[in-house]
């Protein structure tokens, strides 16, 4: 098997910088993401982890540098130019439309942007709901769902695509804190689902996740990068989390207030 250095990255960040006013979030960040990879981005709050996801998705412009998606440089936001590959995103708060049913939420993009019949969309939605273990929820509204169920609905929406437009099939899913606010049991369900979706033939095999939760990081990542001070400070495997002497990683996983990570009071 070739090493990562021998493979062409599916997504590449090259010297990417982003600021909000005088607050520098990312500074000359380089990052390669490969096909079939399960990458989790960790680090303290406010260090730009979710910002990276939004820039990859084409939801947020970069200030400097370049982002390449399947070898093609991203220009502007996603509405300015279609991505060369399908990219799905699961937001931290699920971001469902309260006034729409589960079925309408999951099929929203198809209802709005495809020429598929209502019957075909309903069948595709049901297939996705079956995948995430929510077969009987199509007629419910988000207010009738638990937090974990809402997250699973957002998963179903992220893996939805138009079979008449193969380019819309998601090759990458971006997860922003998918287990935030969930109890340990609900978190385990979500963690298992992330891995199960990666293995399904009709769903992408690559994902990038942001997480603070120890169990989620350890159960869903193949590779971990640590973001702090606008830069990637460490990269390694799950096994290396417990063996590295990097002081940032040690402090983060020990939940210590003593160390190089500044404690925000």
N, C-alpha and C positions, 0 to 999 in steps of 0.2 A: 504494500500500500504506500502511495506517495505521501511525503510529508506535506504539511500545509504550505510550505514555501514553494512546493512544486505545483500547487493547484491554483487555478484562477479564482479569486474571490467572487462570490455572488454579489456582495456589497462591499464597497471600499470607501472609507472616509480618508481624505488626504489633506492634511493641514487645516482641518475644519475649526473655525473659531466662531463664537457667538457671545454677544453681550446684550444685556438689557440696561440701557442707560450706561452708567459707570460701573455696573456690576458685571464683571467678566465671568461667564459661565463655563465656556470651553475655550481652550487656547491651543491652537495647532495640534489638534487631535488626529492621530492616524489609527485606523482600525480596519482590519479585514474580517469579513464574515463569510464562511464557506458553506456550500451546499451540504445539507444534511446535518448541520451543526446545531447544537442546543447551547446557546450563549446566554449567560445571565450577567447583567451589569449591576454591580453593587457599589455601595459607598454611602456616606452620610446624606441626610436630606439636603436638598438645595444645591447639589453639586452637578446638575445637568444631565442626570440619567434619563429622565423622561424627555428632556430636550433632544437628546440623540434620537430617540424613537420617533419623535415628531418630525425631525428633519429627514430621517430615512423615509418616512411615510409621505413626505412632500407636503406636510401641513404647516411647516415653519421654515422660513428662509434662513440660509446661513449667511454670515457676514463675510467670511473669507474662506478660501479653500475650495475643495471639490468633493462631490459625492458621486460615485459611479454605481449604477444599478445594472448588473449583468453586463458590465463593460461599457455602458453608455452613460455619459455624464448627465446628471440631473440638472436641468435648467429651470429655475423658478419653482413655483409650487405645483402640486399635482394637477390643479385645474388648468394650468398653463400648457401642460404637455403630459400626455399619458405615460405612465411608467412602463418600461419594457417587460416587466413581469407583474403578476398580481401580488399585491401586498395587503394583508388583512391586519386590522388592529383591534385589540381588546383594551378598552379604556379602564382606568382604575375604578370609576364609579358606574361601570356598565353602560352609561349613556344611552338608555332606552327612552323611547318616546312614550310618555305616560298615557297619552290619549289613544295609542295604538295597541292592538292585541299583540301577543307574542308572535303569532303568525305574520302580522303586518310589519312588526319590527324586523324579524329575520329576513323577510322577503322584500324589505323596503327598496333596496337598490334595483331589484328586478322589476318591481311595480313602477318605479320611476324611470328607469333607463333601458328597459328591454321591450321587445315586441312579443314576449312569451304570453301565452294565454293565462288567464287566472287559474285555470285547472292545472296547467303545467307548473306554475309558480307554487301553487299549494302543494303539489307532490314533491317538488324540490325542497320546500321548507320542511315538510314532514320528514324527509330523508335526513336533513340536518338535525332536526330535533331528536330523531331516533339516535343519531350518533352521540349526542350529548346527554342522553338518558332522560329526555323531557317529552316523551311521545305524546302525552295527553294534555299538554299545556297550551296548544295553539290558540284556543279561544279565550284564554285568561289575559288579564291586563297586568302590567308590571307591579301594581300595588297589591296584587294577590299572590306574589311570589316572595320567597325568602331571599336573603342576600346571596346565598350560594346559587340559587336557581337563576337569579338575575344574571350572575356572572356566566352561567352556562348558556343562557340565551344569547349573551353577547359573543360567546364562543361560536355558537351556531351562525350568527350573523357574519362573523369574521371569515368563516369558511364557505360562505355562500358565493356562488359565481354563476354566470350565464353560460350554459353548455353550448350555446351558439357563438360564444366569444371566448375561445380557449385562452386568450391572453389575460382574461379576467380571473382565471383560476389562480388562487393564492399560492405562490411558491414560498412565501415567507409570512409568518404571523408575528406581530409585535405585541407583546403582553406588558401592559403597564400595571404593576402591582396587582396581579390577578387574585391574590389571596388576602389583600388588605381588608381588615375589618371582619374577617371570617373566623369562626371558632375552629379549633384544631381538627375536628372531624370534617367540617365543610372544606377546610383547607386541603385535607388529604384527598377528598373527592376531586377537587380542582387540579391538584398536582398530578393525580393519576390520569385525569382527562387530558392534560397537556401532553403527557407522554403517549397516551393512546392515539390522539389525533395525529401525532407525528408519524405514527406507524401505518395509518390508514392510506390506502392506495389513492383515494380521491382527494386527499388533503395533503398540504405541503409537508415536506420533511425538514424544514428549517425554521427555527424560531429564535427570536431575541427577546429576552425578558428583563424587566427591572423588578427587583424585589429587595426587601429588607428582612424578610422572614427566613430564619435559619433553616427550617425544615423544607421550605419551598426551594431555597437555593440548592440544598444538598440533594433533593429528590428530582430536580428538573434540569440541572446544569450538567453539561459535559465540560464546558470551559467557563471560567469566571474572570471578569476583569473588574478591577477596583478603580473607581473614578473619584478623584479628590483634587482640589485646587486647580480645576480646569484641565487636568491631564489624567491620562491612564497611568496609574502608579504601580500596578501589578497585574499580571495575567498568569493564570495557572489552572490546573485541573481541580476537581473536587477533592481528590486525595491530597493535593498540595496545600489546601487550606489549613490543614492541621500540622503540616510540617514546615511551612515557610516561616522564616524569621523576619519577614517584612513587618515593621512595627504598626503600620496602618491596619493591615489585615488582622494582626494579633489583637489590637485594641478593639476593632469592630466586632469580632466574634466573641471576645471576652466581655463585651459590653462595659468596658472600663472607661471611667472619666479621666484616667491618667494616660497620657500618651500624646502623639503628635496631632491627633484630630482635635481641633478646637471645639470645646463644648459651648453650644449656644444657650445662653441663659435667658 
